[in-house]
């Protein structure tokens, strides 16, 4: 298993690039507010005029989006890359993709950006599963501070959730969106999961679809390789009361509780609520008894 390293800490005055590897921008105001959050911390933003373009549900053609990401990675003046939003489309960029040499710089995003973050880990570079520009301004102050502390090389406080038991394990933390991660299984962009701590969240997936994805994970045998599972927020994953169904929580319990792994649920990361920044690929400790995810 590759042991990625975090890039060099960012300093106020550093220049950061903006890319939209996935969906097109739908709402300008949250995006501009997110840019201002970074500027308020002293960073310079290199955002060209392509951010307002679109192609169907994508933020431009595959070629344009791939080139924008490549330009940001290879520009020596840019120290970090801020993803504008998630959506869909990042996996399309990974077809025939090769990360440029010496591309060790910060990559920050979540949701669909999971595809890039997990692929980046295999290059030995740890990214950040955290707010994109369109969600950053809505984060509570402690969550915004956590993101800036992480990229500045400061220590992170543990996150508290609900422990399911299973003891304590230490492993490589791989946070991501469940649906996106599921579609990386058995591709060259899925990291080695041996001894990893998976940290999943999702949005807008009905319980039966969560069931389908988790059952696929079970049948691949990959869950027998991991050390533990951390669960964030599964927002808008319920059905109408009139529809016979399990709840999302019941599905998670049914599909995961019998694995004999340390599991912690209810951690404050994911869509439509606090999205605490998590390093991707760095060693962490999961305490299934106390219900904590611990860093460093």
N, C-alpha and C positions, 0 to 999 in steps of 0.2 A: 504493500500500500504506500503510495506517495504521501509524504508529509509536507503539505504546502506551508508556505510562510506568508505572513501578512506583508504587504508592501511597506516601504518606508513611511513613517508617520507623516501626515499632511501638516503643513504649517500655514497660518494665515498669510495671504499673498500668493499662495500656489494657484495655478490655473487648472480649472476643471472643465472637461468636455461634456457636452450633452448629446445623447443619442436616443433615438426611438427605434429599438430593434424589433418591436412587436406592433401593437395596435396604433392607429392614428389618434392624434389628440382630439378629444371631444369637447373639453371645457378648458378654455384658455386661462381663466382666473386662478384656479388652483395651481396650475403649472407656473404661472408668474409668481405666485406666492411662495412656491417651493424654491424657485430661483432666488428669491429675496432672502429666504432663510440662510442659504449658503453665503450670499453676499454679506449678510449681517454678521457672519462669523469671520469675515475678512477674506473670503476666497474670490478669485476672479473667475468669471464664467465665460467660456468660449462656446456660445450658442449661435450657429449660423442660421441662415434664413430657410433651411429645409424643414424645420420642426413643424411648420404649419401645413406641410404637404400631406397627401394621402393617396392611397390606391386601394379602392374597395375598403375593406376593414383594416387594411395594413397602412403603416405610416410610410408609404412609398414602395416602390418595387423592391424585390429581393436584392437586386444588384445595387440599388441606391442605398438601402439600409445596411447591406454588408460592407459597402465602401465607406459609409459614414463611421461604422464601428472600426474598420481597419485604419482609417485616417486618425481616429482618436487614439488607438492603440500605438500607432507608430510615430505620433507627434511627440517629440521629446519635451516640448514645453508643457504638455498636459500631464498632470500627476494623478488624475483620477477621472473616472467616467461615471456620470450620473445618468441613469436611465429615466426617461421622461414618464413612461407609464408601462404597464404590462399589456394584457390583452391576449393577442395570439400572433405568432409569426416568428419567434426567436428560433424555434427548431428548424424552420426553413433555411435560416442563415447557416446552420451547421452542416448542410449538405455540401460535401467537397470542401469543407472549411479547414484551414490550418491556422492555428494561432501564430502570429508573427514572433520571431525570436526576440528575447529581452522585452516581452510585453508586460513585465511585472508592475502593474499599476492598479490602483483601486478600481473595482467594478461594483457598483451599488444598485440594487434593485430587488424585486421579489416577484411572486406570481409567475407570469410567463418567463421572466428573466431567469428562473430556475435552470432552464436549459443551458444558458450561457455560464452561469455560476458553477454548475456541476461539471461542465466540460472544462472550464478554466482550472478547476482543482487538479485535473490531470496534467496540467502544465506546471504544477508546483506553486501556484499562486492562490492564496485564500482571498475570497471576495466577501461581500457583505450582503446578507439577506436582510433587507431593511427598506424603509420607505422610499418610493420613487418620488419624482418631483411633484406629481399631481396629488400625492397624499401627505407629503411631509408637513405642510403648514397646519394640517388638522391634528397632528400628533400632540399629546400633552407635553409640557415642557420637559419632564423627566425623560421621555422617550426621545425627543429631539436631542437633548444633552447626551443621551447614551450613544446615539449615532456619532455625534461629533467626538466624544471621548474615544470611541473605537477607532476612528480613522486617525486620531491624534496619538494613538499608541497607549492610551490610558487603560487601566483595569476596568473590568465590567462587573457590576453587581450580579449575584445569582438571580434567577427568575424562579418564582414560586408558583406551583400549581397543585394538582391533586394527585398524590401518589397512589399507585395501584399495587405497591409492593414489588418484590423481586430483588431487593438489595441495591447495591451500588456498583456502577460500572464506569470505566473511563474509556473513551474512544473518540474517533474522529467524528466531529459533528457535521452532519450534512442536512441543513434545513432546506425545505423547498415546498412547492405546491404539489399536492398528492397527484393530481391529474397529469401535470407536466412530467413529474418524475416517473409516473407509471409508463408514459410513452417514451421514456429513455431506456427502459429495460431492454437489455440485450442489444443496445447500440454501442458504438465505440465511444459515445459521450457519457455513458454511465460510469461513474467511478467504481473502483473496487470497494464493495460494501462489507468486506470482512472486518468484523469488530467495530463497525461504525455505529453511531447513534443517529438514527433517522429522526428528523423533526419535521412533521407534516402539518399543513394547514390547507384549507380550501374554501371555495365560495360557490354558491349556486349549484351545488351538486346534490340531487335528490338522494335520499338514503339508499335506494337500490343501486345507484351508480357508485356510491362509496363502497357498497357491498361488492359490486363487480370488480372494482379496482383492487380492493384489499384481497379478494379471493384470488385475483391474478398474482399478486405478490406472494400469497401463500403457495400457489401452485408452482411458481418458479423455483421455490426453495430458497430464495434470497433471504427471507426472514429468519431462516435458521442460521444465517451467517452473521447477522447484526448483533450488537451488544445490548441495545436498548432502543426504546421508541419514545420520543417526546411529541406531544400533540398540542397544537395551538388552537386557533379559533376555526370553527367550521360554520361560517355564517351563511344565512339563507339556504341551509341544507335541510329544511323541513318541508313537508307537504301540507296541503290543506287538511284540516281536521276530519273532513268527510271522506278522505281517501285512506283506505286501510294500509297501514305502513308501520314499520319500525321507525323510531327516531334515529337521527344521526348518531346520538350518543349510544343507543342500543346496538347499532351496527358496529361502531368502533369496539364496544365491549365484546360483542360476539365474535368478531374476526381477529381480535388481538389478545384478549385476556388469557387465552389458553396457551400462549406461546412460551410461557415461563420466563419472560424477559422483564427487566425493570421498565416500567412504563409510568410516565407522568403526563396527565392531561390538563387542560384548562390553562395552559401557559399563555402569556399576553403577547402573542404575535399572530399575524394573519390579516385578512381583509376586514374592513368595516369595523374598526376598533383599534386599540393600541397595537402597534406593530413594532415591538422592541427589536432593535438591531441585533443580529446574530452573525458571528463569523462563520464562514463556510469553509470547512476543511481543517479547522484547528481542533486540537484535543480539548475535550470538555468532560465533565463528570455528571452523570445522571443518578440521582438518589431516588429510587422508586419508593422507598419507605417514607422519607420526609417530604417528597414531592418537590424536589429542587433540581434545576439545571444550573450547574456551577462552571465557571470559566477560570482558566489559569490554575 
